[in-house]
């Protein structure tokens, strides 16, 4: 039975996951309608009536002068109110950004047998792997996405030699520049929490593990039924996202049951607060639900950097935040336990953070 006519979850999972074809391989068979395994329940589809049209939206912040006190204030306010903001004039050249996106399309345009070499479990290094959906063996509904994931280790020159040649250099060029932006952002955010200096221990607890994904959303025959990524908040400290010009990212609005589209801005980076900083700030900063829709005619690439703590870091409210006698809202948890819990289930909004609540 061909994957396009398969009716059972077993057949789809076998073709897409176990045989390492991915969603891209499934779409390439000439898919004319979405398999039922990808059809979201009615209450998880983004209804146009829920999309908030408002003059007030996610801030766009010019960071050309990181030392300007107004830049720090704008970032802190956005992190507290919205949990999301965009930054422009961040210093990463547009050519590097465009080359990165082009290389993502290049990888997913490779023949299936070439892509399979990097499938999770097949890859010759654990610093790069190809996967699909979010957690396909635990999800009730699959997400309309494949992704190529890189573990970026500053100073490691051996692992990248085993990365896909078509995108290796572009990822490295981008990450070397983005690392500086990440450090500046974390310094400003932590300074507003009365943290005077980020020492090595704090750096490990904030950005001890940097992972960059190339998310690929193939065109979808029934985009209104699918989700590129379901409702969730990130389990990072912060996430730095590079959008393409197609767009599709929506974040939870302040008004009840509303969603706001984050429009693509040429050269901009979308920054969002992850659960880790919400926990560390004892809820001063907000980790907000977001989701991604897919396109009916265009293939889309987006590139998030997940700025995660190191696996052995203990995550809890910062002493500087609790210094005035404020009661902690979260206990200290081992980050690897938090991360494992997140991937033990499908995306389920903000529920993961309950794992750390007192």
C-alpha positions in Angstrom: 0.0 0.0 0.0 1.4 3.4 -0.9 1.8 6.1 1.7 -0.7 8.3 -0.1 -3.4 5.7 0.4 -2.4 4.4 3.7 -5.2 4.6 6.2 -3.5 3.3 9.4 -1.2 5.3 11.7 1.2 2.4 11.5 1.7 2.7 7.8 2.3 6.5 7.9 4.6 6.2 10.9 6.5 3.4 9.2 7.1 5.4 6.0 7.7 8.8 7.6 9.6 7.8 10.8 10.9 4.3 10.8 11.9 4.3 7.1 13.4 7.8 7.5 11.5 9.4 4.6 10.2 12.2 6.7 7.2 14.4 5.8 9.2 15.7 2.8 9.4 12.2 1.5 5.7 11.8 2.0 4.8 15.0 0.2 7.1 14.1 -2.7 5.0 11.0 -3.4 2.4 13.4 -4.9 0.2 13.8 -1.9 -3.2 15.2 -2.9 -4.9 15.3 0.5 -3.7 15.4 4.1 -3.5 12.0 5.9 -5.8 11.8 8.9 -2.7 11.4 11.2 -2.0 15.1 10.5 -5.5 16.5 10.9 -5.7 18.6 14.0 -8.9 18.4 16.1 -11.2 21.3 15.6 -10.3 23.1 18.8 -6.6 23.1 17.8 -7.0 24.8 14.5 -6.4 28.5 14.2 -9.7 30.2 13.5 -9.6 33.5 11.7 -11.9 34.9 14.3 -9.2 34.4 16.9 -6.6 36.5 15.0 -6.3 39.8 16.7 -6.1 42.8 14.5 -4.7 45.7 16.6 -2.5 48.7 16.3 -0.6 47.4 19.3 1.6 44.5 18.5 4.9 42.7 19.2 7.6 45.5 19.5 10.4 45.9 16.9 13.5 47.1 18.8 16.5 48.7 17.1 19.6 47.4 18.9 22.3 49.2 16.9 23.4 50.7 20.2 23.4 48.0 22.9 24.6 50.4 25.5 21.6 52.7 25.2 19.6 52.4 28.4 16.4 52.7 26.3 17.3 49.5 24.5 17.6 47.6 27.7 14.3 49.1 29.0 12.5 48.3 25.7 13.7 44.7 25.8 12.8 44.2 29.5 9.3 45.7 28.9 8.7 43.5 25.9 9.9 40.4 27.8 7.5 41.2 30.7 4.4 42.2 28.7 4.6 40.1 25.5 7.3 37.5 25.9 8.2 38.2 22.3 9.9 41.0 20.4 11.8 41.5 17.1 15.3 43.1 16.9 16.8 44.9 13.9 20.3 46.3 13.3 21.7 43.5 15.4 25.0 43.2 13.4 24.5 40.0 11.5 24.9 40.8 7.8 21.9 40.2 5.6 24.0 38.1 3.3 24.7 35.6 6.1 21.0 35.5 7.0 19.9 34.9 3.4 22.6 32.3 2.7 21.4 30.4 5.8 17.8 30.3 4.6 18.9 29.3 1.1 21.0 26.5 2.4 18.0 25.2 4.4 16.0 25.0 1.2 19.0 23.4 -0.4 19.2 20.6 2.1 15.6 19.7 1.9 15.8 19.7 -1.9 18.4 17.0 -1.8 17.4 13.5 -3.0 15.7 11.4 -0.3 18.6 9.0 0.0 21.0 11.9 0.8 18.8 13.3 3.5 18.3 9.9 5.1 22.1 9.8 5.9 21.4 12.3 8.7 18.2 10.8 10.1 18.2 10.5 13.8 19.9 7.2 14.6 21.7 7.1 11.2 23.8 10.3 11.5 27.5 9.8 11.9 27.6 12.4 14.7 25.2 13.2 17.5 25.7 16.9 16.8 23.4 16.8 13.8 20.2 14.8 13.1 17.1 15.0 10.9 13.7 14.3 12.4 10.0 15.0 11.8 7.1 16.5 13.7 7.8 17.1 17.4 7.7 13.8 19.2 6.0 11.5 16.7 5.9 8.4 18.9 4.0 10.2 21.7 1.8 12.7 19.8 -1.8 12.1 19.1 -1.6 14.2 15.9 1.6 14.7 13.8 2.9 18.2 13.0 3.5 19.3 9.4 7.2 19.7 9.7 10.6 18.1 9.3 13.7 19.6 10.9 17.5 19.4 10.7 19.0 20.0 14.2 22.5 21.0 15.0 24.2 21.1 18.4 26.6 24.0 18.2 29.6 23.8 20.5 31.8 26.9 20.3 35.4 25.9 19.4 34.4 22.4 18.2 36.0 22.0 14.8 35.6 18.2 14.5 31.8 17.7 14.6 30.9 20.2 11.8 33.1 18.3 9.4 30.4 15.6 9.5 27.5 18.0 8.9 25.8 18.2 5.5 28.2 20.1 3.2 25.3 22.0 1.6 24.6 23.9 4.8 27.5 23.4 7.1 29.4 26.6 6.5 26.3 28.7 6.4 25.2 27.4 9.9 28.7 28.0 11.3 28.9 31.6 9.9 25.5 32.4 11.3 26.1 30.9 14.7 29.4 32.6 15.3 27.6 36.0 14.8 24.5 35.0 16.6 26.4 33.9 19.7 27.4 37.5 20.3 23.8 38.7 20.0 22.6 36.0 22.4 25.1 37.1 25.0 24.1 40.7 24.7 20.5 39.9 25.1 21.0 37.7 28.1 23.2 40.4 29.8 20.5 43.0 29.4 17.7 40.7 30.5 19.6 39.5 33.6 20.8 43.0 34.5 17.1 44.0 34.9 16.8 41.2 37.4 19.7 42.7 39.4 22.3 40.2 38.2 25.4 42.2 37.9 27.6 39.7 36.1 27.1 36.4 34.2 29.9 34.2 35.4 30.8 30.8 34.0 28.3 29.0 36.3 25.5 31.3 35.3 26.5 31.1 31.6 26.2 27.3 31.8 22.7 27.7 33.4 21.6 30.1 30.7 23.3 29.1 27.5 25.2 25.9 28.2 23.7 24.2 25.2 23.0 25.9 21.9 20.9 24.1 19.3 20.0 25.5 15.9 17.2 23.9 13.8 16.3 24.3 10.2 12.5 23.8 10.3 11.0 22.8 7.0 7.3 23.1 6.3 6.4 21.6 2.9 3.4 23.0 1.1 0.3 21.3 2.4 -2.8 20.2 0.4 -5.1 21.1 3.3 -3.3 23.8 5.3 -6.4 24.8 7.3 -6.4 21.3 8.8 -2.8 21.0 9.8 -0.3 22.6 12.2 3.3 23.3 11.4 3.9 23.5 15.2 1.1 23.1 17.8 0.5 25.4 20.8 3.5 25.4 23.1 6.0 27.6 24.9 9.7 26.9 24.5 11.8 25.2 27.3 14.8 27.4 26.4 16.2 30.5 28.2 15.5 32.4 25.1 14.9 31.5 21.5 16.3 33.5 18.5 14.2 32.9 15.4 15.0 33.8 11.8 11.8 33.8 9.7 11.5 33.7 5.9 9.4 36.1 4.0 6.3 33.8 3.9 5.5 34.0 7.6 3.2 31.8 9.7 4.2 32.4 13.3 1.4 33.4 15.7 1.7 34.2 19.4 -0.9 34.2 22.2 -2.4 37.7 22.6 -3.1 39.5 25.8 -6.8 39.3 25.1 -8.5 36.0 25.9 -8.3 33.3 23.2 -6.6 35.7 20.8 -3.6 35.2 18.5 -1.3 37.7 16.9 0.7 37.2 13.7 4.3 38.2 13.8 5.0 39.6 10.4 8.3 38.8 8.7 10.7 41.8 8.7 13.7 41.7 6.4 16.8 40.9 8.4 15.0 40.9 11.7 15.3 38.3 14.4 12.3 37.2 16.5 13.2 36.8 20.2 11.1 35.0 22.7 11.4 34.2 26.3 11.5 30.5 27.2 10.2 28.7 30.3 13.7 28.8 31.9 13.8 32.6 32.1 10.2 32.7 33.3 11.2 30.4 36.1 14.5 32.2 36.9 12.6 35.6 36.9 9.9 34.2 39.1 7.3 35.3 36.5 8.7 38.7 35.8 9.4 37.6 32.2 6.8 35.7 30.3 7.2 32.6 28.3 4.2 32.8 25.9 2.4 30.1 23.8 3.0 30.3 20.1 2.2 28.2 17.1 3.0 27.9 13.4 0.6 27.5 10.4 1.5 26.0 7.1 1.1 27.2 3.5 -0.9 25.6 0.7 1.4 26.4 -2.1 4.9 27.3 -0.8 7.6 25.4 1.0 8.8 27.3 4.1 12.0 27.4 6.1 12.5 29.0 9.5 15.6 28.8 11.7 15.3 28.9 15.5 18.3 28.9 17.9 17.3 27.3 21.2 19.5 28.9 23.9 19.2 26.2 26.5 20.9 25.6 29.9 23.5 22.8 30.1 21.8 19.5 31.0 23.3 19.4 34.5 22.1 23.0 35.4 19.7 23.5 38.3 16.9 25.8 37.2 15.0 27.9 39.8 14.2 31.5 40.8 17.4 33.6 41.0 18.5 34.6 44.5 18.7 38.2 43.2 15.0 38.1 42.3 14.0 36.7 45.7 16.4 39.0 47.7 13.6 41.3 48.8 11.7 38.4 50.5 9.5 37.5 47.5 8.2 34.0 47.8 9.4 31.6 45.1 6.8 30.3 42.7 9.0 27.5 41.4 11.3 24.8 42.8 14.7 24.1 41.6 14.7 21.3 38.9 17.5 19.7 36.9 17.2 21.0 33.4 17.7 17.6 31.7 14.6 16.3 33.7 12.6 19.3 32.5 13.7 18.8 28.9 13.0 15.1 29.0 9.5 15.8 30.3 8.8 18.3 27.5 9.6 15.7 24.9 7.7 12.9 26.6 4.4 14.2 25.2 2.9 16.2 22.4 2.8 20.0 22.5 0.2 21.0 25.1 0.4 24.8 25.5 2.0 26.0 28.7 1.5 22.7 30.7 5.2 21.8 30.8 6.0 24.6 33.3 3.8 23.0 35.9 6.6 20.5 36.2 8.6 23.2 38.1 5.8 24.9 40.1 5.8 24.7 43.8 
